Amino acid sequence: MKGFWYQVLHTSGRLLGSPLFILVARIIAFTYFCCPGRRRESLRLYNALYPQRSRLYHLWCVFNQFQSFTTIHVDRFLTSRGRVPRLTSEGEELLARSPSGAILLMSHLGNWEMAAQMLKQRKKDVEMLLYMGVKEKEGVEALQKEQLRQAGIRIIGVRQEGGSPLAAIEGIRCLQNGGLVSMTGDILWQKEQRRVKVDFLGHEVWLPEAPYVFALVSGAPLFAFFAFRTGTNSYHCSLQGPITVRPGSRTDREAAIAGAAGQYAALLEHALRDHPCQWYHFEPFLKDKKF
């Protein structure tokens, strides 16, 4: 959501409360839905997810997706006004078995912000580092970063023109100290970013290679981490894995990374089928080429 619309949302909410905030958010989402260019990639996704269903059904899915996306902003607004989120979780015990730290693969499926904050609340004594992209003009993203910092999560910004090698070193050190490093699993942030090809819904998809390189270098396992909305300001978080990158030799590294990325893609696809309207990836994702 662009900064202008976000300001409209928050101004209306501050003046007239959460009911108007929700109404304005839904109107903005409907406006976006009415623009063919805005819904193009979502239609491609739901066509791949439900190939036997009609275009009308795919449009209905996109409409629900856009309306569902407003809940991220609504719940962030409620939290900022003192409403404590209700959270349940599963799979946290997996982290206790990983003394070498762990890499969390955050996805644009469900609410990754809530997942990160929830885990930090439960693991207050564990260092948590989150890599996030930096935009030239940040509106909503600046608020995201501030709320995550307030939760005790350390943020490392990654610019589109390239990242500092020191940023990678900090992540490896965090893992070596038994900390948690969170990275985006489903978005390529930089044009020249190293990537790995996987199968997703029968299509070719490119994922960032960095999380798997971190796992290879540090020996830390990877986990897919999701937070799905179950009601107003209520979420169920799940940690799935572990995914390991352990090649038998140097020549096997590329295959080991591809295999690990494929495991994550399979977990992501399974989660999407269970929560189809909580997919908040609106940029091009599926390639035309079949896998």
Secondary structure, DSSP 8 states (H G I E B T S, - for coil): --HHHHHHHHHHHHHH-HHHHHHHHHHHHHHHHTSHHHHHHHHHHHHHHSTTS-HHHHHHHHHHHHHHHHHHHHHHHHHHTT---EEEEE-GGGGGG-TT-EEEEE-SBS-HHHHHHHHHHHTTTS-EEEEEEE-SS-SHHHHHHHHHHHTT-EEEEEETT---HHHHHHHHHHHHTT-EEEEESS---STT--EEEEEETTEEEEEESHHHHHHHHH---EEEEEEEEEETTEEEEEEEEEE----SSGGGHHHHHHHHHHHHHHHHHHHHHHSGGGB---S--S-SSB-
